[in-house]
Amino acid sequence: MRKPEMVYGQVANCPRCGYELLRLRRSVVRPGLALVVTALLLYFPANFLPIMRLDLLGRTTSDTIWSGVLGLFHTGMQGVAALVFLCSMAVPLMKLLCQLLVLVSVATGRARRLGLFLYRAYHHLREWGMLEVYLLGILVAMIKLRDMAELSVGVGLGCFVALLLVQVWLELVMSPQQVWQALSENSDARR
C-alpha cells in the first residue's frame, strides 16, 4: 500500500481488514512529554514504596519491588533476581529515558541522529519491559495469600498501576510514524 496524503486528524485504514494503519495527530510532543514526565515521577514510588503489607500469625512484612529483587538475590537465586531487576526496573526506566530524549530531540530539532538511535533502542527494549506480567504476578499472589493472611494494599501498588496506565496512554499518543518522520526529515537534510 502507498501512504496517502493526509491532514491532521485523518486516519488511514487498511481497505481489506479495516485496521488503523496511520493516524496523523496534531501534537505528539507536548502530550508525550507530559506523559513521560508523569511516568518518571511514578516510577520511583512504584518500585520503592510498599506494594502490600502481609500480616501472618502476628508477623507483619511490607514488600516493595526492590525488596523482592533483594529477597531473591539473598536466597541464592541471583539469576532470577537479575532477570526480575532487568524486566521490572531497569528496562522500563531505560524505555522512559529513551522516550524522553527522543521527544526532546523532536521538540528542539537537535541531536536527531541520537534521537533516531534512541528510538530504535526503545523499540528493541519494548520486548523486555514486562511490567504487565509483573503486575499479573502480584495480583495472583495477593489472591492466593488472602485466605492465609491479612493483606492490605500499599501506595506502591497504586503507583505501579498508574505507571502502567500512563505508559499505555503514552503508546497511544506517540505516533511512531510521526516520530520517525520528525526525526528523519532534518537528519537527512543535515547530511
C-alpha positions, 0 to 999 in steps of 0.5 A, spaced: 500 500 500 502 507 498 501 512 504 496 517 502 496 524 503 493 526 509 491 532 514 491 532 521 486 528 524 485 523 518 486 516 519 488 511 514 485 504 514 487 498 511 481 497 505 481 489 506 481 488 514 479 495 516 485 496 521 488 503 523 494 503 519 496 511 520 493 516 524 496 523 523 495 527 530 496 534 531 501 534 537 505 528 539 510 532 543 507 536 548 502 530 550 508 525 550 512 529 554 507 530 559 506 523 559 513 521 560 514 526 565 508 523 569 511 516 568 518 518 571 515 521 577 511 514 578 516 510 577 520 511 583 514 510 588 512 504 584 518 500 585 520 503 592 514 504 596 510 498 599 506 494 594 502 490 600 503 489 607 502 481 609 500 480 616 501 472 618 500 469 625 502 476 628 508 477 623 507 483 619 512 484 612 511 490 607 514 488 600 516 493 595 519 491 588 526 492 590 525 488 596 523 482 592 529 483 587 533 483 594 529 477 597 531 473 591 538 475 590 539 473 598 536 466 597 541 464 592 537 465 586 541 471 583 539 469 576 532 470 577 533 476 581 537 479 575 532 477 570 526 480 575 531 487 576 532 487 568 524 486 566 521 490 572 526 496 573 531 497 569 528 496 562 522 500 563 526 506 566 531 505 560 524 505 555 522 512 559 529 515 558 529 513 551 522 516 550 524 522 553 530 524 549 527 522 543 521 527 544 526 532 546 530 531 540 523 532 536 521 538 540 528 542 539 530 539 532 537 537 535 541 531 536 536 527 531 541 522 529 541 520 537 534 521 537 533 516 531 538 511 535 534 512 541 528 510 538 530 504 535 533 502 542 526 503 545 523 499 540 528 493 541 527 494 549 519 494 548 520 486 548 523 486 555 519 491 559 514 486 562 511 490 567 504 487 565 506 480 567 509 483 573 503 486 575 499 479 573 504 476 578 502 480 584 495 480 583 495 472 583 499 472 589 495 477 593 489 472 591 492 466 593 495 469 600 488 472 602 485 466 605 492 465 609 493 472 611 491 479 612 493 483 606 492 490 605 494 494 599 500 499 599 501 506 595 506 502 591 501 498 588 497 504 586 503 507 583 505 501 579 498 501 576 498 508 574 505 507 571 502 502 567 496 506 565 500 512 563 505 508 559 499 505 555 496 512 554 503 514 552 503 508 546 497 511 544 499 518 543 506 517 540 505 516 533 511 512 531 510 514 524 510 521 526 516 520 530 520 517 525 518 522 520 520 528 525 526 525 526 528 523 519 526 529 515 532 534 518 537 528 519 537 527 512 537 534 510 543 535 515 547 530 511 
